[in-house]
């Protein structure tokens, strides 16, 4: 079964480490908002982002007829291509 949805991704926190970056944010999908955390890599084999949801977020998605794994893949692709909003993270840069 194919489920069509609109997704808006907002990254609220981003911290760079020596090997990877760590991001936090939320995804709005047709009126449902779920938080995510992610790990961004990109030094040696190209850009990649691992998106993870809490068990509660996954449960909310399943209740809405969404596949959490597919949402994670779609979010990963959107993040890699820059299809997201970044909220003011000025406190993190101080």
N, C-alpha and C positions, 0 to 999 in steps of 0.2 A: 504494500500500500504506500503510495506517494502522498506526502502531506506538504502542502504549499504554505509558506508563512513569510512574513516580513520580519526582518531582524535589524535592530539598532544596537550597536555595541558602544559602550562608554567605558573608557579606561580611566580610573580614578587615581591610581597609584602605579608608579613605575620606578623600580630601583635596579641599577646596573651592578652586577657583580663581576668578578674577574673572568668568569667563563660564561655566565648566563645572566639574563635579566629576569626580574620577577615583576609580574603585573597583577593588579587586582582591578575588578570592574564589575559591570553588570550588563546583561543583555535583556532588551525589551523585545518580546515576541508576541505580537497581537494582543497586547494588554497584560501579558505575564512578564514580570521582572524577576530574573534569577541572577544571583551573584556568581562570579567565577574567579578563580585564581589561575595564573598561567606562568609558565617558564619559557622564556624566549632564548633561542640559540641562534647563532649565525656566523660563527667565525670560520669554520673549516669546510663544512659540507653544504653551505647554503642556509637560507633562513628557514626556521621552523619554530613553531610555538605549540606547546602542549597546554591544552585548556582542560581544566578540571572543575567539576561541580560537586557540591555537597550532596549527600544522600537525600536530604530534604528537597533540594533543588531538582534533583533527578525525579523524585516522586511527583513534584508539581508538574514537570514536563510530561511524564507518562500519563497523569490524570487528564492532561489537555490533548492527548493523542500524539504527542511528539516523541521521537526517539532521541534520548539524550546523547547517544554516540554520534548520531547524524548532526545534531545541533552543535556538538563540540567540533566536528569536522568543518561544518559551515563557518563557525566562529573562527577557527584556525585559519581558514582560507581568507576570511575578511581581514583578520589582523595582519596576516602576512602581506596582503595587498594594500594595507593602509586604509581600509574602509571602516573607520571608527572615529569616535570623537574622544578628545582628551580633555578632561576637566582640569581646572586650575590645580596644579600640584606644586605651587610655590613653596609651601612649607617643607616639602621633601628636599628641595634644593638648597635650603639654608644650612 
